[in-house]
Amino acid sequence: MPVLKIQTNATVADERAFIVKASEAVADDLGKPERYVMVVLEQGMPLLFGGSDAPAAYLELKSIGLPEARTEALSASLAGLMERTLKIPKDRVYIEFANAKGSMWGWNGSTF
């Protein structure tokens, strides 16, 4: 159910290790089984933030039942992940949160 999409102008040296860490973080932060977590990484793309092309990232986290009351904690966790793993300062990360209805989320030939 949860999908984390990461778009960045940074280059990720070890893609596999990075997306594994991101997947674990999303599962832990949302309390959902990791077997349903998807992580999409688009790296090395043109990105300008605040008039600068210094390392930056745009993230989208979508999930069924995404708790609005937890978005601040989720933001801290995901921005921290970008800072620790990609050396992108937290103030150069935007995150969009979206709560999806189960009937609007397809999987396994059906919906949730």
C-alpha positions in Angstrom: 0.0 0.0 0.0 2.6 2.6 0.9 4.6 4.1 -2.0 7.6 6.3 -1.5 8.7 8.1 -4.6 12.1 9.9 -4.4 13.3 12.3 -7.0 16.7 13.8 -6.6 19.5 15.5 -8.4 22.0 13.5 -6.2 23.6 10.4 -7.3 23.0 7.3 -5.2 26.1 5.1 -5.0 24.4 2.0 -3.8 20.9 2.1 -5.0 19.9 -1.3 -3.6 21.1 -0.4 0.0 19.4 2.9 -0.2 16.0 1.7 -1.3 16.1 -1.1 1.3 16.7 1.5 4.0 13.9 3.6 2.6 11.5 0.7 2.5 12.3 -0.3 6.1 11.8 3.3 7.3 8.4 3.6 5.6 7.2 0.2 7.0 8.5 1.1 10.5 7.1 4.7 10.5 3.7 3.6 9.2 3.5 0.3 11.1 2.6 -1.5 7.9 4.1 -4.8 6.6 7.1 -4.2 4.4 5.8 -6.7 1.9 3.4 -4.0 0.7 5.9 -1.1 0.6 7.1 0.2 -2.8 10.0 2.6 -3.2 10.7 4.4 -6.5 14.0 6.1 -7.0 14.7 8.7 -9.7 18.2 10.0 -9.3 20.6 12.3 -11.0 17.7 14.3 -12.6 17.7 18.0 -13.2 16.3 19.7 -10.1 16.5 23.3 -9.0 15.4 24.3 -5.4 15.6 27.9 -4.2 17.5 28.9 -7.3 20.3 26.4 -6.6 21.1 23.1 -8.1 22.9 21.9 -4.9 21.7 18.4 -3.7 17.9 18.4 -3.1 15.0 15.9 -3.2 11.3 15.8 -3.7 9.5 12.9 -2.1 5.9 11.7 -2.3 4.5 9.3 0.3 1.1 7.8 -0.5 -0.7 5.2 1.6 -4.1 4.0 2.5 -4.9 5.4 5.9 -2.0 7.8 6.1 -2.5 9.5 9.4 -2.4 13.2 9.1 -1.5 13.5 12.7 1.8 11.7 11.9 3.0 13.7 8.9 5.3 15.9 11.0 7.0 12.7 12.4 7.1 11.2 9.0 8.7 14.3 7.6 11.4 14.3 10.2 12.1 10.6 9.5 12.2 10.9 5.8 14.2 14.1 5.7 16.6 12.5 8.2 17.0 9.6 5.9 17.9 11.9 3.0 20.4 13.7 5.1 22.1 10.6 6.6 22.2 8.6 3.4 22.5 11.2 0.6 23.9 14.1 2.5 21.0 16.3 1.4 20.2 18.9 4.1 16.7 18.7 5.5 15.9 22.2 4.4 16.4 21.0 0.7 13.8 18.3 0.9 10.1 18.7 0.1 7.7 15.9 0.9 4.1 15.5 -0.3 1.9 13.2 1.7 -1.3 11.7 0.3 -3.9 9.5 1.9 -5.5 7.1 -0.6 -8.9 5.4 -0.3 -8.7 1.6 -0.5 -11.1 1.6 -3.4 -8.8 3.9 -5.3 -5.7 1.7 -4.9 -5.3 -1.3 -7.2 -3.3 -4.4 -6.4 -3.3 -8.0 -7.4 -6.1 -7.5 -10.0 -8.4 -5.9 -7.4 -8.4 -3.0 -4.9 -7.9 -2.7 -1.2 
